[in-house]
Amino acid sequence: TTLFHKYTKTKQEAIQRNDTSTADEMDEKIQSIGGREEYQRASQLNTSLHSTSKWVLKVLGRKKLLTGIPHDDDDDDDDR
């Protein structure tokens, strides 16, 4: 998803400068990575994994395995 953001930002900046060549190049790059549809699919996957990652970090924090890394212990999730 990082490339999608980079390419769309560059495209928008190019459009503001009336640089159609760069805007077209960014369109091609966006399409080469699957376009907006693939970006949205990747974003959904990332979002679904985020909650799992957050849970793992909480469990590791409770077990004092994240020394020096802030974490939130307020959740009552079970740590199986």
C-alpha positions as CSV (number, residue, x, y, z in Angstrom):
1,T,0.0,0.0,0.0
2,T,3.0,2.3,0.5
3,L,3.7,2.4,-3.3
4,F,0.1,3.2,-4.0
5,H,0.2,6.2,-1.7
6,K,3.6,7.3,-3.1
7,Y,2.4,7.1,-6.8
8,T,-1.0,8.7,-6.1
9,K,0.7,11.6,-4.3
10,T,3.2,12.1,-7.0
11,K,0.4,11.9,-9.6
12,Q,-1.6,14.6,-7.8
13,E,1.4,16.9,-7.5
14,A,2.1,16.4,-11.2
15,I,-1.5,17.3,-12.0
16,Q,-1.2,20.5,-10.0
17,R,1.9,21.4,-12.0
18,N,0.2,20.5,-15.3
19,D,2.8,17.8,-15.8
20,T,0.8,15.3,-17.8
21,S,3.8,13.2,-18.6
22,T,4.6,12.4,-14.9
23,A,0.9,12.0,-14.1
24,D,0.5,9.4,-16.9
25,E,3.7,7.7,-15.7
26,M,2.2,7.4,-12.2
27,D,-1.0,6.1,-13.7
28,E,1.0,3.3,-15.4
29,K,2.8,2.5,-12.2
30,I,-0.5,2.5,-10.2
31,Q,-1.9,0.0,-12.7
32,S,1.3,-2.1,-12.7
33,I,0.7,-2.8,-8.9
34,G,-2.9,-3.7,-9.4
35,G,-4.6,-0.3,-9.3
36,R,-7.0,1.0,-6.7
37,E,-8.8,-2.3,-6.5
38,E,-5.7,-4.2,-5.4
39,Y,-4.7,-1.4,-3.1
40,Q,-8.2,-1.7,-1.4
41,R,-7.8,-5.4,-1.1
42,A,-4.3,-5.1,0.5
43,S,-5.7,-2.4,2.8
44,Q,-8.5,-4.7,4.0
45,L,-6.0,-7.5,4.6
46,N,-3.7,-5.2,6.6
47,T,-6.7,-3.9,8.7
48,S,-7.8,-7.5,9.4
49,L,-4.2,-8.4,10.5
50,H,-3.8,-5.2,12.6
51,S,-6.1,-6.4,15.4
52,T,-4.2,-9.6,15.6
53,S,-0.9,-7.8,15.8
54,K,-2.3,-5.5,18.5
55,W,-3.4,-8.5,20.5
56,V,0.0,-10.2,20.2
57,L,1.7,-7.0,21.4
58,K,-0.6,-6.9,24.4
59,V,0.2,-10.5,25.3
60,L,3.9,-9.9,24.9
61,G,3.7,-6.8,27.0
62,R,1.9,-8.6,29.8
63,K,4.6,-11.2,29.8
64,K,7.2,-8.4,30.1
65,L,8.7,-9.3,26.7
66,L,8.5,-5.8,25.3
67,T,11.0,-4.1,27.6
68,G,11.1,-0.4,26.7
69,I,8.2,-0.6,24.2
70,P,5.0,1.2,25.4
71,H,1.9,-1.0,25.3
72,D,-1.7,-0.8,26.5
73,D,-2.7,-3.2,29.3
74,D,-6.2,-1.8,29.8
75,D,-7.8,-4.4,27.6
76,D,-9.3,-7.5,29.2
77,D,-8.5,-9.7,26.1
78,D,-7.5,-13.2,27.1
79,D,-3.9,-14.0,26.4
80,R,-4.1,-17.6,25.2
